[in-house]
Amino acid sequence: MRIFLAAALSIFLPLSAFAASDETAPPKKPKCESGFVYDKKTKSCVSSNGHSLDTDSLYQQVRALAYVERYEDAQTLLAQMPANDDRTLTYLGFTHRKTGNVAAANLYYSRALAQNPANILARSYMGQGLVEDGDISAALKQLRAIRSHGGTGTWAEASLRTAIATGQTFNW
């Protein structure tokens, strides 16, 4: 079945077609120890709780922490970000899924999609969780939704397509 899915999905888009997206490559590994984040302005590690980083900088730090499986550190930063921001909710879902709390993950993904139905990253991560749970049919629905929201050719689409075809999910 997976071989058939891989062949069918490969017709739609070669994996190299998403190379221009900024989410394609894994993030750089964090420069700081647990409890600290890197401040580009001061070029130093500062306390995770006593910093002046903007939301976009925090988001990049969360991505980097998630990549190296420092989910608790990522959640510390997420707690400082706008609570109803769909990016915050997406990464709360991601970190909870990666720590095995699938029910909480799905709740956060659903909240992210309620805020922004076109959040293709939330759909990709939710779909990858569905693949991990063996629900390929539901993952395919998320893949179709990504495409219907203009996500064809993005990392979100390609990573979910790869997960459906191979069972391999991503850490960023």
C-alpha positions as CSV (number, residue, x, y, z in Angstrom):
1,M,0.0,0.0,0.0
2,R,2.8,2.5,0.9
3,I,4.5,1.8,-2.4
4,F,1.3,2.6,-4.3
5,L,0.9,5.8,-2.2
6,A,4.6,6.8,-2.8
7,A,4.2,6.3,-6.6
8,A,0.8,8.2,-6.7
9,L,2.1,11.1,-4.6
10,S,5.4,11.4,-6.6
11,I,3.3,12.2,-9.7
12,F,2.1,15.4,-8.1
13,L,5.4,17.0,-7.1
14,P,9.0,16.0,-7.0
15,L,10.6,16.5,-3.6
16,S,13.2,19.0,-4.9
17,A,10.4,21.4,-6.0
18,F,10.0,22.7,-2.4
19,A,13.7,23.7,-2.0
20,A,12.9,27.5,-2.1
21,S,10.8,27.4,1.1
22,D,12.4,28.6,4.3
23,E,11.2,25.6,6.2
24,T,12.9,23.0,4.0
25,A,16.2,22.7,5.9
26,P,16.4,21.8,9.5
27,P,17.1,24.8,11.7
28,K,20.5,25.5,13.1
29,K,21.2,23.9,16.4
30,P,20.6,26.1,19.4
31,K,23.7,28.0,20.6
32,C,22.6,28.1,24.3
33,E,22.2,25.7,27.1
34,S,18.8,24.9,28.7
35,G,17.2,27.9,30.3
36,F,18.9,30.4,27.8
37,V,18.2,31.7,24.3
38,Y,20.5,33.4,21.9
39,D,20.1,37.1,21.4
40,K,21.4,38.2,18.0
41,K,21.6,41.9,19.1
42,T,23.9,41.2,22.1
43,K,25.4,38.1,20.5
44,S,25.1,36.2,23.8
45,C,22.9,33.7,25.6
46,V,20.3,35.4,27.8
47,S,17.8,33.9,30.2
48,S,14.8,32.3,28.7
49,N,12.6,34.2,31.0
50,G,14.4,37.6,31.1
51,H,14.9,38.5,27.4
52,S,13.6,41.1,25.0
53,L,13.4,38.9,21.9
54,D,10.5,39.5,19.5
55,T,7.9,36.9,18.6
56,D,9.6,36.0,15.3
57,S,12.9,35.4,17.0
58,L,11.3,33.3,19.6
59,Y,9.6,31.3,16.9
60,Q,12.9,30.5,15.3
61,Q,14.4,29.5,18.7
62,V,11.4,27.2,19.3
63,R,11.9,25.6,15.9
64,A,15.6,25.0,16.7
65,L,14.8,23.6,20.2
66,A,12.2,21.2,18.7
67,Y,14.7,20.0,16.2
68,V,17.1,18.9,18.9
69,E,14.2,17.4,20.9
70,R,14.4,20.0,23.7
71,Y,10.6,20.1,23.9
72,E,10.3,21.4,27.4
73,D,12.7,24.3,26.6
74,A,10.6,25.0,23.5
75,Q,7.4,25.0,25.6
76,T,9.0,27.5,28.0
77,L,9.4,29.9,25.1
78,L,6.0,29.2,23.7
79,A,4.4,30.2,27.0
80,Q,5.9,33.7,26.4
81,M,4.4,34.0,23.0
82,P,0.9,35.2,22.2
83,A,-1.4,32.5,23.4
84,N,-3.9,32.5,20.5
85,D,-1.4,33.0,17.7
86,D,-1.7,30.1,15.3
87,R,2.1,29.6,15.1
88,T,2.2,29.3,18.9
89,L,-0.6,26.8,18.9
90,T,1.0,24.9,16.0
91,Y,4.2,24.4,17.9
92,L,2.4,23.6,21.2
93,G,0.8,20.9,19.2
94,F,4.1,19.7,17.7
95,T,5.9,19.6,21.1
96,H,3.1,17.8,22.8
97,R,2.9,15.2,20.0
98,K,6.6,14.6,20.1
99,T,6.4,14.1,23.9
100,G,3.6,11.5,23.4
101,N,0.7,13.7,24.5
102,V,-1.4,13.2,21.3
103,A,-4.7,14.4,22.8
104,A,-3.2,17.7,23.7
105,A,-1.4,17.9,20.4
106,N,-4.6,17.5,18.4
107,L,-6.3,20.1,20.6
108,Y,-3.6,22.6,19.8
109,Y,-3.6,21.8,16.1
110,S,-7.4,22.2,16.0
111,R,-7.2,25.5,17.8
112,A,-4.5,26.7,15.4
113,L,-6.7,25.7,12.4
114,A,-9.7,27.5,14.0
115,Q,-7.6,30.6,14.2
116,N,-6.2,30.2,10.7
117,P,-7.6,27.4,8.4
118,A,-4.9,28.1,5.9
119,N,-2.1,27.2,8.4
120,I,-0.5,24.6,6.3
121,L,2.2,23.9,8.8
122,A,-0.4,22.9,11.4
123,R,-2.0,20.7,8.8
124,S,1.3,19.1,8.0
125,Y,2.2,18.4,11.6
126,M,-1.3,17.1,12.4
127,G,-1.1,14.9,9.3
128,Q,2.3,13.6,10.3
129,G,0.8,12.7,13.7
130,L,-2.1,10.9,11.9
131,V,0.5,8.9,9.9
132,E,2.2,7.9,13.2
133,D,-1.2,6.7,14.4
134,G,-1.7,4.8,11.2
135,D,-4.6,6.9,10.0
136,I,-3.4,7.4,6.4
137,S,-6.9,8.4,5.2
138,A,-7.1,11.3,7.6
139,A,-3.5,12.3,6.8
140,L,-4.5,12.4,3.1
141,K,-7.3,14.7,3.9
142,Q,-4.8,17.1,5.5
143,L,-2.6,16.8,2.5
144,R,-5.5,17.8,0.2
145,A,-6.4,20.7,2.5
146,I,-2.7,21.9,2.4
147,R,-3.0,21.9,-1.4
148,S,-6.4,23.6,-1.4
149,H,-4.9,26.4,0.7
150,G,-2.1,27.1,-1.8
151,G,0.5,24.9,-0.1
152,T,1.5,22.8,-3.2
153,G,5.3,23.0,-3.5
154,T,5.9,24.0,0.1
155,W,7.8,22.2,2.8
156,A,4.6,21.5,4.6
157,E,3.1,19.7,1.6
158,A,6.3,17.8,0.8
159,S,7.0,16.7,4.3
160,L,3.5,15.3,4.8
161,R,3.6,13.7,1.4
162,T,6.9,12.0,2.4
163,A,5.4,10.9,5.7
164,I,2.4,9.3,4.0
165,A,4.6,7.6,1.5
166,T,7.4,6.4,3.8
167,G,6.1,6.6,7.4
168,Q,9.0,9.0,8.3
169,T,8.0,12.2,10.0
170,F,10.1,15.3,10.7
171,N,11.5,17.0,13.8
172,W,11.0,20.6,12.6
